[in-house]
Amino acid sequence: MLVTLTGILELAGAVGVLIPATARVTAACLIALMVAMYPANVSAARSRP
């Protein structure tokens, strides 16, 4: 469920960046999302399958 939620947020961010009126705010939100997801991505990459 969390993967689906982050995917939806990323897609919404992609659309938001294309709209000039919301591009700056959307870019800041995408940066925050990336920073929040980074530790989970590192943990997943380091774990054994």
Steps between C-alpha positions, in 0.01 A plus 500: 500500500785738582663435163174582326462821700851620419446414135183708491683789668778478242249504213318797653835673534580437135173664400551785745843584360347541155261770623692829526288635787580202723847402377702652787282363778480161332877486456547572871251227587677251273832582666342440841357170377840393370668586831232312693525189279881489478563304823245236400659465156847460650369243746329304223813508285719373783270218612552155365227364268 
